[in-house]
Amino acid sequence: MLGGFLNLSGFSSDTVTANNYAIGRAVFYNKLASLGSSLFGGGIYGGASLELATIHTDTPILGSYALITAGSVFLGVDTPIAPLYLAFGLNDESQQAIYLVLGRLPGSLGY
């Protein structure tokens, strides 16, 4: 299943099913500020992603073979539980989404 933040951004999570696919992503992020409070001890991060996927699917809107370009911009903050992300994603299929994600992501950004 594809779709969601950093996994063909712009689509809702797990909304693209594909028999076969290849996906690549480049993610850049940088620490914007350090937080010294006990609640948010790490920092605030800003970043962006570029995602490309070739998929083979029976979904009529995408066709049999499709090349999809997607991307996102996001802010992240360290919390005592896990990283918290607020992101905006879009893709070349005219899909847009806003994400609020708590937890490490697949291929974790590691901050």
N, C-alpha and C positions, 0 to 999 in steps of 0.2 A: 504494500500500500504506500502510495506517495501522497504528498500534499502536506502543508503545514510549514511552520517556521524552519528555515534552512533545509527543507526537503520538498522543493518546488513551492517556494513562498508565493503567496497570492491565492493559492487554493486552500480551502479548509482542510484541516488535518484528516488524513486517511481517506480522501475523496477520489483519488485517482488510482484505479486498479490497472495493472499491466501484467501481461503474460511474461514479457521480457523487457528489461530496461537497463540502461547504464546512466549513472548520474555522477556529475562532478561538481564540486563547489569550491569556491575561494572565499574565505572569511577573513576580514580585517577587523581588529578591534584594538582599542587603546584605553588605558586608564585615564579618566578625566579628572577624578578627584579622590582623595582619601577621606574616609569617614572614621572618626575617632570614637564615636559613641559605642556603648555596649550592645545596642540593638543591631547596628549595621557597622561591623568592625572592619570590613575590607575596603571597598571602594565602589565608585560608579564608573561604568565603562560605556563607551559608545562604539558603534561598529556598523559594518555593512557587509552584505554578501552578494555574490553572483553565482547563480546556479544554472547548470545546463543539463538537460536530460534528453536522451533518445529513448522513446518508448514504443512498444508494440502493444496495442490495446484494441479491444472491440468496442470501446466507448465511442458512440457516433460523433460527439462534439469534437473529439481529437483526431479521429481517423485511425487507420490501421497502423501507420508509422508516423510519428511526430517528433519534431525537435522542439523542445520547449526551453525558453530562456526566462529565468526568474531572478528576483533579487529582493533584498530587504535592507532596511535601516533599523537599528535597534539601540536601546539603552538597557544596560544590565546593572544590577546592584547585588552585592554580596549580602546575604542574610544568614542568621544562625542556622536556619534549616537547609537552605540550598540557594543557588543563584535565582534571581527573579528577573525576567526579561519582559520588556514592553517593545513590540516590534510592529512595523508596517511592511507588508510584502505585496509585491505585484508581479505579474508575469505577462508574457506576450499573447496570452489567450484572453486578455481583457478581464482577468480576475484580480481582485484586491482583497486583502484581509488584514485585520489588526489582531495581534496575538498578545496574550498575557500568559506567560509560561513560568511555572515554578519548578525548578529541578534541573539537573544536568541534562544536556541534550545529546542525542546520538552523535558520535564523533566529538565529544565534549570540548567546549571551548577552553575548559580547564582553568578558569580563574576563580 
